[in-house]
Structures are given as structure tokens and as C-alpha cells.
Amino acid sequence: MISAASAFVGFACAEDSNLVSLGPSASSDGGGAFFVPDARGDAAADASSSAKAEMCVSTTCPSPYATCPSQDFSGQLLLPTYACGTNLANDVHNCGACGNDCGDLGGSLNVQTSCVNGACRADCYNLDLDCNGILDDGCEANPKSDPANCGGCGQKCAPGVACIDGRCGCPTGLVDCNGTCVDLQTNDDNCGACDFNCDDHPPEDAGAPPDHMRFGCIAGECKTLHCDRRAQVLWENCNGLLDDGCEIDLGTDDRNCGKCGTECPVGKHCFDDYANPGVACQCPASRTICGSTCVDLETDPGNCGSCNFFCPDPVAIGPNQYNGRTSCDHGRCGYECFPGFADCNGRLDDGCETELAKDPTNCGACGVTCNNAVGQPCVNGQCVTEECDAGKVPQ
């Protein structure tokens, strides 16, 4: 867990306060600006006239931030969680102004909405395109399969020619079989013609193939036996005999590991390392074999410290469970927060409860407190200030 830091930031309007304005607010009402401590010290601060500006606590949201109601998962409006907690420039539910919802055009239209610089925008997702410019049917064209927009809008295939993977028709030597380009001379499922499967059309009087073997396609005919690897098992005929078919699984056989004749040393076993694809007799350095996979016992939450020791989620983590995840650090289970969140109260039952960019009691780091007595907001992990004026008492 991340421990809460003990810190407090004070505010002063004296020239030696080492507070630097990061620029004026873009809001029309002259809202607040941010501040950061100036680590360069007094000498560097004196060299800049902008650093001498007296800064005071502000309760005004800097542009483009605002205090808007929040929403739960059902869309029900809730009281604002934080002052100035909404960025009107990119919030799809409050785009440009509180309550201006960009809406949801529906996944069936292949369109997603977003808020860019305070304006709602609709964009195609996946690889689909809006080639007709009509919003009602969304992004209607799939450039990988649409013969009228093959590879891009307006790129038409010749009549009767299919669009396959973004190109019209198949390369020379290949044939379109149900939307896939295949070689009829060698394809076991389309041998000599589309949908002519060698399993269903073995050579006449050939009988059933031996174990883990099938008849393959050679020169457009189903006639040659070879090992069947469709189940992703590395079957191989290492003894060269047909009576027992393809008798060896190269992924598990200690005497034929990866290929026929490759024998594992004494005490080592053959396995397919799914984390680092490839059959091997042993794990790479710093990894340990657990079942059929090489794992790092120092960092793997599913094998933390020892094989099959699974790091559990905290009990009753509550609504903040998505702000962090279980972790394994040097073989010991823990819980780490996602960037921007922290466990400032040190309790597991509410997870990483603090949003450091918005929480005025933990602004930017645990324990960094804004002036909550007057309602000073925290924006982007910094307490908001503004230049002092004649009518404001320096803080």
C-alpha cells in the first residue's frame, strides 16, 4: 500500500514565498491560476518579474474547469464530488458546459462520441468508415470487405470481384473461397475446389488415417498423409512408422522436445512456455516452471513467492476497486494504485480512495492540503491561486 505522506502547503503573498504563477486563466471572468513551489530559490525568483506577483487563495475555477454534477452508472445526477472537478474541454457528459451530453449513437453504428476542445465530435471506431456522409447509418463501410469502398472510400472493385482484406480479388495463384484467398493446390480444406475438405474426401480405399494424421492436399488432390496439428498440439512422426501415426507431442516429450531427437537434460522437463512462446527444456534465468508456464515468482500475482500462490483482492474492496490492483513485489503480495490515485487513509477496505488531481485534502500527494476553510479547489493536483488585488486580504 502507498503510505500517506505528511505534508502541508502554506500560502503567502510575500515576494519570498517562492510561488510561481503558471500563466493567466483563460476564463473570461479572470479565474484562478495554478501554482507550484519554485525550487530555484529567492535569487532565481528575483530575476523574473512574473515570479514577484503576489498570489492569493482562489475559489474560482480556472478555464476550462467547472463544478458540475456527477453521474452514477445509471446516469442519475449526483452532487459534485469536487469543486472544479469537471474538465469542460474533454468531458463527454459536460462538453463545453455543464450538462451538455454528447450522447451515445449506439455501438451498432460503429460510431463513438468524444469531446474535443469543448465541442462534441463523432468518430468511427475499429476500421469502419463513413463514406456516404450520412449520420443516420453511422460508419457504414468496412474497407476490408466492402467492394464499393475496398481499402478506402470510393475504391470500387470490378463487378463480381470481392474485396478481401482491403484489396480487390486475390493475388495470382490464389482463389477466393468464402472471403478467404487460398491455394487450391495445397489447402487441405479447399483441395482442388472451394470447400473440398480432405477429411471428407480421402483417397479411394485408403481407410482411416493413423492416429493424429490426416490426408493432405498435394497438387490439388487429397492423397498424402501428414501430421494433424489443427488442435495446436505439436504431433510429429519421429519414428517414421505409419502404424502408430504421429506418436510424439513435441511440446511435452522429454526425449523429443521441440523437434525429434532433442532430449532434455536429467531433471529438466519439456514444455511449451506460453509466456515466452516456444518449446523448451528449462525456464530462462530468473523464471521458474509452474505447471506448463515459466513465471517470475518475484512479480507474478498468480504465483507470488511460490507456484500457485495467488494474491487475493482485499475483502469488500467496495466501489474503488478499479482504482488499483493486486501486485506481487519481491515475492510478497501487495496492492498498488493506478496512476493518479492513492491510498491516503491506509485502509484496504476502500482501496485507492483518493483522486490526487482533484482532492483538496490530498492535492497532488497524500496530506497536501488546500485552504478548505474558504473552499480552495484542487485542479490537476495543484491548489488554485490568483493574483492578489487591492480588495483581497493577502493570505
C-alpha positions in Angstrom: 0.0 0.0 0.0 1.1 3.5 -0.6 1.5 5.3 2.8 0.1 8.7 3.3 2.7 11.4 3.3 2.6 14.0 6.0 2.8 17.5 4.4 1.1 20.8 4.4 1.4 23.7 2.0 1.0 27.2 3.3 0.2 30.3 1.2 1.7 33.7 1.4 1.7 36.9 -0.7 5.2 38.0 0.3 7.8 38.1 -2.5 9.8 35.4 -0.9 7.0 32.9 -0.9 8.5 31.1 -3.9 5.2 30.7 -5.6 5.2 30.9 -9.4 2.1 31.5 -11.5 1.9 29.1 -14.4 0.0 31.6 -16.5 -3.2 33.6 -16.5 -6.6 31.9 -16.6 -8.3 31.5 -19.9 -11.7 32.1 -18.4 -13.5 35.4 -19.2 -14.0 36.2 -15.5 -10.3 36.2 -14.8 -10.4 32.9 -12.9 -7.7 31.3 -10.8 -4.3 30.1 -12.0 -2.2 27.2 -10.7 0.9 27.4 -8.6 3.9 25.3 -7.9 6.8 25.8 -5.4 9.8 27.5 -7.1 12.7 25.2 -6.3 15.2 27.7 -7.7 15.1 29.9 -4.6 14.9 33.6 -4.0 17.8 34.6 -6.3 16.2 33.0 -9.3 12.8 34.3 -8.4 14.1 37.9 -8.2 15.4 37.5 -11.7 11.9 37.2 -13.1 9.3 39.9 -12.8 6.5 37.4 -13.2 7.7 35.4 -10.2 7.2 38.5 -8.0 3.5 38.6 -8.4 1.7 38.3 -5.1 -0.6 35.2 -5.2 -3.6 34.6 -3.0 -6.0 31.7 -2.4 -8.7 31.5 -5.1 -12.1 29.8 -5.2 -12.7 30.4 -8.9 -12.3 27.5 -11.3 -9.6 28.1 -14.0 -10.7 27.6 -17.5 -11.8 25.0 -18.8 -12.7 23.6 -15.4 -16.1 23.8 -13.7 -18.1 22.4 -10.8 -20.7 20.1 -12.5 -23.0 17.4 -11.0 -21.5 13.9 -11.4 -23.4 10.8 -12.7 -23.6 7.3 -11.5 -23.6 4.2 -13.8 -27.3 4.6 -14.5 -27.0 8.2 -15.5 -28.5 9.6 -12.3 -27.2 13.0 -11.4 -25.3 13.3 -8.1 -23.9 16.2 -6.2 -20.4 17.3 -7.4 -17.7 15.3 -5.8 -15.1 18.0 -6.0 -15.1 21.7 -6.8 -13.8 22.4 -10.3 -13.7 18.6 -10.8 -15.0 18.7 -14.4 -12.9 19.5 -17.5 -15.3 21.0 -20.0 -12.8 20.6 -22.7 -12.9 16.7 -22.8 -15.9 15.5 -20.6 -18.4 13.8 -22.9 -21.2 14.4 -20.3 -20.3 18.1 -19.8 -18.8 19.2 -23.1 -18.3 22.9 -23.2 -20.8 23.5 -20.5 -22.3 21.5 -17.5 -25.0 19.1 -18.7 -24.1 19.3 -22.4 -24.0 15.5 -23.0 -22.5 14.3 -26.3 -24.8 11.3 -26.2 -24.3 7.7 -27.4 -25.0 7.0 -31.1 -25.0 3.2 -30.4 -22.4 0.6 -31.0 -24.4 -0.9 -34.0 -23.5 2.3 -36.0 -19.8 1.8 -35.3 -19.6 5.4 -34.0 -18.1 6.7 -30.8 -18.6 10.2 -29.5 -15.9 12.3 -27.8 -15.5 15.9 -26.5 -12.6 17.8 -28.1 -11.8 21.3 -27.0 -15.3 21.7 -25.6 -17.1 20.5 -28.8 -18.8 17.1 -29.3 -17.4 15.0 -32.1 -18.4 11.7 -33.6 -15.7 9.3 -34.9 -15.6 5.9 -36.5 -14.1 3.2 -34.4 -12.4 -0.1 -35.5 -11.6 0.2 -39.2 -15.0 1.3 -40.4 -15.5 4.5 -42.5 -18.3 6.9 -43.1 -18.1 7.0 -46.8 -21.6 8.4 -47.6 -21.5 11.2 -45.1 -24.9 10.3 -43.7 -25.0 10.3 -39.9 -28.1 8.1 -39.6 -26.3 4.9 -40.7 -23.1 5.8 -38.9 -19.8 4.4 -40.2 -21.4 2.1 -42.8 -18.4 1.0 -44.8 -15.9 -1.8 -43.9 -12.9 -1.1 -46.1 -11.6 -4.7 -45.6 -14.7 -6.3 -47.2 -16.8 -3.6 -49.0 -16.3 -3.9 -52.8 -17.6 -0.3 -53.2 -15.0 1.0 -50.7 -12.2 -1.5 -50.8 -9.2 -0.2 -48.9 -10.8 3.3 -48.7 -13.8 5.3 -49.6 -14.7 5.2 -53.3 -12.2 2.5 -54.2 -14.5 0.1 -56.2 -13.8 -3.4 -57.2 -14.7 -4.7 -60.7 -18.2 -6.3 -61.0 -18.2 -9.7 -59.4 -14.9 -9.3 -57.7 -14.9 -9.5 -53.9 -13.0 -7.2 -51.5 -10.7 -9.4 -49.3 -8.6 -7.8 -46.6 -8.8 -4.4 -48.2 -7.8 -5.4 -51.8 -9.9 -6.4 -54.8 -9.7 -10.1 -55.5 -6.9 -12.5 -54.7 -3.2 -12.5 -55.7 -2.2 -14.6 -58.7 -2.3 -18.3 -57.8 -4.9 -17.9 -55.1 -8.7 -18.3 -55.2 -11.5 -16.6 -53.3 -13.1 -19.3 -51.1 -15.8 -17.7 -48.9 -13.9 -14.5 -48.5 -10.5 -16.0 -47.9 -7.7 -16.3 -50.5 -6.5 -19.9 -50.7 -4.2 -22.1 -52.8 -6.3 -24.9 -54.2 -3.2 -26.9 -54.8 -2.1 -27.2 -51.2 -5.1 -26.2 -48.9 -6.4 -29.3 -47.1 -9.8 -27.7 -46.6 -10.2 -26.4 -50.1 -8.3 -29.0 -52.2 -8.8 -28.6 -56.0 -12.0 -26.7 -55.3 -13.6 -24.5 -52.6 -15.0 -26.5 -49.7 -13.5 -29.7 -50.9 -12.2 -31.0 -47.5 -9.6 -33.8 -47.5 -11.1 -35.2 -44.3 -14.4 -35.8 -46.1 -12.7 -37.0 -49.3 -9.8 -39.4 -48.5 -8.2 -41.4 -51.3 -10.3 -44.3 -52.5 -9.8 -47.4 -50.4 -7.4 -45.6 -48.2 -9.2 -46.4 -44.9 -9.0 -44.2 -41.8 -5.7 -42.3 -41.3 -3.4 -43.4 -38.5 -3.6 -41.6 -35.1 -3.0 -37.8 -35.2 -2.7 -37.8 -39.0 -4.8 -36.6 -41.9 -4.7 -36.7 -45.7 -3.2 -33.6 -47.1 -3.6 -31.7 -50.4 -0.9 -32.1 -52.9 -1.3 -30.8 -56.5 -5.0 -30.3 -55.9 -5.6 -33.9 -54.7 -6.1 -35.4 -51.3 -3.5 -38.2 -51.2 -0.6 -37.6 -48.8 -0.6 -38.3 -45.1 0.8 -35.7 -42.7 0.6 -34.9 -39.0 -2.6 -33.2 -37.9 -1.8 -30.1 -35.9 -5.2 -28.3 -36.0 -5.6 -28.8 -32.3 -2.4 -26.8 -31.7 -0.7 -29.9 -30.4 2.8 -30.4 -31.9 2.3 -34.0 -33.1 5.2 -35.5 -35.1 6.1 -38.9 -36.6 9.5 -39.2 -35.0 10.0 -43.0 -35.6 9.0 -42.8 -39.2 6.4 -45.5 -38.9 2.8 -45.2 -40.1 1.4 -47.9 -37.9 1.3 -45.6 -34.8 0.8 -42.4 -36.7 2.3 -39.2 -35.3 3.1 -40.6 -32.0 5.1 -37.8 -30.3 3.9 -34.5 -28.8 6.9 -32.3 -29.3 5.6 -29.9 -26.7 5.7 -32.4 -23.8 8.1 -35.2 -24.7 11.4 -35.0 -22.8 13.2 -37.1 -25.4 11.9 -35.1 -28.4 11.5 -31.6 -27.1 10.6 -29.1 -29.9 11.9 -31.5 -32.6 12.6 -35.1 -32.9 15.8 -36.3 -31.1 16.2 -33.2 -28.8 16.5 -34.7 -25.3 16.1 -32.7 -22.1 18.9 -33.0 -19.5 18.3 -35.1 -16.4 16.0 -33.3 -14.1 14.6 -31.0 -16.8 11.2 -31.3 -18.5 9.9 -30.3 -21.9 7.0 -27.8 -22.0 5.6 -25.1 -24.2 6.3 -21.8 -22.4 3.1 -19.8 -23.1 4.6 -16.6 -21.5 7.6 -16.9 -23.8 6.3 -18.9 -26.8 8.4 -21.8 -27.8 9.1 -25.3 -26.6 12.0 -25.5 -24.1 13.5 -27.9 -21.6 14.0 -25.3 -18.9 13.0 -21.8 -18.0 15.0 -18.7 -18.7 17.1 -17.2 -15.9 15.0 -15.7 -13.1 11.9 -17.7 -14.0 10.5 -20.9 -12.5 8.3 -23.5 -14.2 4.8 -23.6 -12.6 2.7 -26.2 -14.3 3.4 -25.6 -18.0 4.5 -22.0 -17.8 7.6 -20.1 -16.9 6.8 -17.5 -14.3 8.6 -14.9 -12.2 7.9 -15.7 -8.6 9.1 -12.2 -7.6 6.4 -10.3 -9.6 3.6 -12.7 -10.7 0.4 -12.1 -8.6 -0.8 -15.6 -9.6 2.4 -17.3 -8.4 3.8 -14.9 -5.8 6.7 -16.3 -3.9 5.8 -19.9 -4.9 3.8 -21.7 -7.6 0.0 -21.2 -7.4 0.2 -18.7 -4.6 -2.5 -16.3 -5.8 -2.6 -12.8 -4.3 -6.2 -12.2 -3.3 -8.1 -8.9 -3.7 -8.8 -7.1 -0.5 -12.0 -8.2 1.2 -15.0 -5.9 0.4 -12.9 -3.5 -1.5 -16.1 -1.5 -2.4 -16.7 1.0 -5.2 -13.0 2.0 -5.6 -11.7 -1.5 -6.6 -10.9 -0.2 -10.1 -8.5 2.4 -8.8 -5.9 -0.2 -8.1 -4.9 -3.9 -8.4 -3.2 -6.6 -6.5 0.6 -6.8 -7.0 3.5 -9.1 -6.2 6.7 -7.3 -5.2 9.8 -9.4 -4.3 7.6 -12.4 -3.8 5.2 -10.7 -1.4 1.6 -9.7 -2.1 0.5 -6.1 -2.0 -1.9 -3.7 -3.6 -0.8 -0.9 -6.0 -2.8 2.1 -7.0 -3.3 3.2 -10.6 -1.6 6.4 -11.7 -3.4 9.5 -10.2 -4.9 7.6 -7.3 -3.5 6.8 -3.8 -4.4 5.1 -0.6 -4.1 8.1 1.7 -6.1 6.7 4.6 -4.1 3.4 4.7 -7.2 1.2 4.6 -7.6 -1.8 2.3 -11.4 -1.8 2.6 -11.9 1.3 0.4 -8.9 0.7 -1.9 -7.2 3.6 -3.5 -9.8 6.1 -2.4 -8.1 9.4 -3.2 -8.0 11.1 -6.6 -4.9 13.2 -6.3 -5.8 15.5 -9.2 -9.0 16.8 -7.5 -9.0 16.1 -3.7 -8.3 19.4 -1.9 -7.3 17.5 1.2 -4.7 15.4 -0.7 -3.8 17.7 -3.6 -1.1 16.1 -5.7 0.1 13.9 -2.9 -1.3 12.5 0.4 -1.5 15.1 3.1 -1.0 18.2 0.8 -4.0 20.3 1.9 -5.5 23.3 0.1 -7.3 26.1 2.1 -10.5 24.1 2.8 -11.8 26.8 5.1 -12.6 29.1 2.1 -13.2 26.2 -0.4 -9.9 26.4 -2.4 -10.2 23.8 -5.2 -7.6 21.3 -6.3 -7.1 21.1 -10.1 -4.6 18.8 -11.8 -3.0 18.1 -8.4 -2.4 21.8 -7.6 -4.2 24.2 -5.3 -5.7 27.1 -7.2 -4.4 30.7 -6.7 -4.9 34.0 -8.3 -3.0 37.3 -8.2 -3.8 39.4 -5.2 -5.7 42.6 -5.7 -6.4 45.7 -3.6 -9.7 44.4 -2.4 -8.3 41.0 -1.2 -6.6 40.4 2.0 -3.2 38.6 1.5 -3.2 35.0 2.7 
